[in-house]
Amino acid sequence: MRNQKVSSQVKQFVQRIGYEESPLVAAWFVQHPGSYYVGRMHDLGSLLNDAEKLHTEWVTGRVMTAGKARQSDRTGTTMAALAEVLAERGESL
C-alpha cells in the first residue's frame, strides 16, 4: 500500500542507507528468514526500524535470526562459565 506514511518511510530509509544501496538492501530484506520479519510480512516499518542491522547483514552476507542469537547467547554463557572455572584453577582459555 502506498500512502503518505509509506512514502515518508521510504524517504527515511533511503536517507539512512543511501540512494545506491537502499534498493538492494530492501530487495534482500524481503527474503530475510527472521521470524520477526516473516511474522510482520516484511513490513516497511521493520525495514526502517532495523535499517542499519539489515544493511550490515546484507554487506556481510550473515543473517542474524532469533535462533542464531539464542545459540550465540548460550555459547557465550558456556564460555564465560568455562573461563570462570579455569580462572579458579589458575588456568586460562
Legacy VTK file of the C-alpha trace (Angstrom):
# vtk DataFile Version 3.0
C-alpha trace
ASCII
DATASET POLYDATA
POINTS 93 float
0.000 0.000 0.000
1.361 3.400 -0.927
0.330 6.389 1.160
1.920 9.357 2.917
3.247 7.222 5.788
4.851 4.683 3.459
6.331 7.415 1.258
7.849 9.028 4.342
9.304 5.697 5.497
10.844 5.062 2.072
12.422 8.523 2.106
13.817 7.982 5.621
15.209 4.575 4.674
16.971 5.956 1.601
18.400 8.819 3.659
19.784 6.376 6.225
21.174 3.737 3.857
21.932 5.777 0.753
20.473 6.026 -2.704
22.678 3.359 -4.300
22.380 0.601 -1.710
18.864 1.126 -0.357
17.053 -0.765 -3.152
19.495 -3.664 -2.817
19.067 -3.866 0.947
15.275 -3.605 0.610
15.210 -6.386 -2.000
17.364 -8.548 0.248
15.154 -7.751 3.276
12.038 -9.298 1.717
13.908 -12.625 1.602
15.083 -12.388 5.246
14.133 -15.581 7.126
13.899 -13.958 10.566
10.637 -14.912 12.268
10.029 -11.317 13.366
10.120 -10.080 9.769
8.173 -13.043 8.419
5.505 -12.623 11.104
5.148 -8.962 10.183
5.091 -9.908 6.497
8.277 -7.903 5.883
6.544 -4.584 6.516
8.295 -1.345 5.711
8.303 -0.226 9.344
10.521 -3.198 10.239
12.857 -2.365 7.377
13.136 1.217 8.594
13.485 0.301 12.282
16.328 -2.130 11.599
17.910 -0.333 8.631
21.500 -0.413 9.873
21.258 -4.001 11.155
19.832 -5.149 7.850
22.458 -3.220 5.905
25.201 -4.890 7.930
23.669 -8.322 7.337
23.395 -7.581 3.605
27.003 -6.389 3.381
28.415 -9.335 5.334
26.030 -11.971 3.996
25.439 -13.079 7.587
21.824 -13.202 8.711
21.014 -12.939 12.398
17.822 -14.732 13.325
16.303 -15.190 16.769
17.538 -18.789 16.773
21.100 -17.778 15.945
21.004 -15.078 18.616
19.881 -17.623 21.242
22.618 -20.015 20.146
25.224 -17.252 20.383
23.959 -16.334 23.837
24.215 -19.953 25.015
27.742 -20.233 23.618
28.768 -17.012 25.354
27.305 -18.197 28.643
29.111 -21.523 28.383
32.423 -19.854 27.536
32.079 -17.427 30.460
31.387 -20.301 32.849
34.366 -22.234 31.497
36.631 -19.183 31.847
35.477 -18.750 35.451
36.250 -22.383 36.325
39.652 -22.182 34.656
40.433 -18.897 36.433
39.648 -20.568 39.780
42.155 -23.260 38.851
44.750 -20.673 37.795
44.402 -21.505 34.104
43.123 -19.572 31.122
41.341 -20.331 27.859
LINES 1 94
93 0 1 2 3 4 5 6 7 8 9 10 11 12 13 14 15 16 17 18 19 20 21 22 23 24 25 26 27 28 29 30 31 32 33 34 35 36 37 38 39 40 41 42 43 44 45 46 47 48 49 50 51 52 53 54 55 56 57 58 59 60 61 62 63 64 65 66 67 68 69 70 71 72 73 74 75 76 77 78 79 80 81 82 83 84 85 86 87 88 89 90 91 92
